[in-house]
Amino acid sequence: MSTTEKDIAAMYELAALTGDERERSAMSDHFEKLFRHLEDLSRMPVEGVVPYFLLSHRDLPRETDVPREPLSAPAIRRVFAQESEGFLVVPRVVSRGAGAECEEE
């Protein structure tokens, strides 16, 4: 999928944004990267995985909310194996039960 100048202009109009040609060009580049990333995600195998929006709230795993200190950016980045188009690539999309923990530096 690609965006045209007309698409970007329509988005700016809908969002009541103003911007010069340089900003609109940067926005177009950002959307191109985003759409390529979404195309990559669409290739992920999902056989046998029931999307959360199809499960009732009773079936979703429950965890107790525990306040914690936020992780530093380096600790967060260590969880991700790579980046793609400037976005972090999640190593595991489906989690059953408690997720993996990050350790602070």
Legacy VTK file of the C-alpha trace (Angstrom):
# vtk DataFile Version 3.0
C-alpha trace
ASCII
DATASET POLYDATA
POINTS 105 float
0.000 0.000 0.000
1.286 3.450 -0.744
0.173 6.954 0.053
-0.108 9.822 -2.367
0.158 13.544 -1.764
-3.635 13.608 -2.033
-3.937 10.992 0.765
-1.634 12.983 3.048
-3.499 16.219 2.281
-6.799 14.500 3.151
-5.370 13.226 6.460
-4.111 16.706 7.305
-7.528 18.161 6.509
-9.397 15.535 8.568
-7.080 16.097 11.533
-7.214 19.895 11.096
-3.401 19.974 10.761
-1.294 22.468 8.928
2.106 21.733 7.538
4.532 22.736 4.843
5.729 20.524 1.995
8.700 19.231 4.049
6.432 18.084 6.912
3.980 16.437 4.530
6.818 14.636 2.764
8.122 13.360 6.116
4.607 12.215 7.018
4.348 10.385 3.703
7.666 8.617 4.400
6.444 7.682 7.876
3.221 6.174 6.504
5.176 4.230 3.869
7.307 2.688 6.658
4.201 1.998 8.740
2.418 0.244 5.858
5.507 -1.876 5.071
5.674 -2.849 8.747
1.966 -3.792 8.738
2.508 -5.905 5.622
5.327 -7.726 7.436
3.041 -8.306 10.426
0.300 -9.673 8.174
2.666 -12.521 7.209
2.904 -13.758 10.823
1.481 -17.282 11.214
-1.658 -17.139 13.355
-3.140 -20.584 12.805
-4.856 -21.808 15.961
-4.733 -18.414 17.680
-8.081 -16.972 18.705
-8.008 -13.152 18.501
-8.704 -11.439 21.825
-11.644 -9.529 20.364
-13.456 -12.854 19.841
-12.953 -14.024 23.436
-15.328 -13.005 26.167
-13.818 -10.977 29.004
-14.224 -13.989 31.296
-11.835 -16.011 29.100
-9.021 -13.453 29.110
-6.118 -14.105 31.464
-6.269 -11.894 34.558
-3.266 -10.421 36.297
-3.133 -8.256 39.367
-2.141 -4.680 38.674
1.133 -4.119 40.484
2.687 -0.639 40.337
6.351 -0.718 39.339
9.036 1.689 38.304
9.113 2.221 34.533
11.934 0.517 32.666
14.718 2.508 31.078
14.885 2.744 27.291
17.940 0.408 27.100
16.137 -2.219 29.198
13.095 -2.029 26.924
15.205 -2.257 23.759
16.963 -5.417 25.063
13.622 -7.252 24.865
13.435 -6.685 21.118
15.675 -8.662 18.814
15.553 -6.142 16.019
13.970 -3.064 14.523
12.155 -2.825 11.229
11.332 0.436 9.481
12.112 2.250 12.737
9.627 0.139 14.726
10.607 -2.392 17.382
9.918 -5.990 16.351
8.103 -7.938 19.049
9.790 -11.339 19.472
6.605 -13.079 20.620
3.189 -11.820 19.567
1.019 -14.310 21.425
1.402 -14.705 25.170
-0.479 -17.273 27.172
-0.535 -16.274 30.830
2.175 -14.089 32.319
4.515 -12.438 29.830
8.289 -12.314 29.789
9.873 -9.879 32.208
12.539 -7.293 31.391
15.397 -6.760 33.745
16.588 -3.265 34.536
20.262 -2.440 33.880
LINES 1 106
105 0 1 2 3 4 5 6 7 8 9 10 11 12 13 14 15 16 17 18 19 20 21 22 23 24 25 26 27 28 29 30 31 32 33 34 35 36 37 38 39 40 41 42 43 44 45 46 47 48 49 50 51 52 53 54 55 56 57 58 59 60 61 62 63 64 65 66 67 68 69 70 71 72 73 74 75 76 77 78 79 80 81 82 83 84 85 86 87 88 89 90 91 92 93 94 95 96 97 98 99 100 101 102 103 104
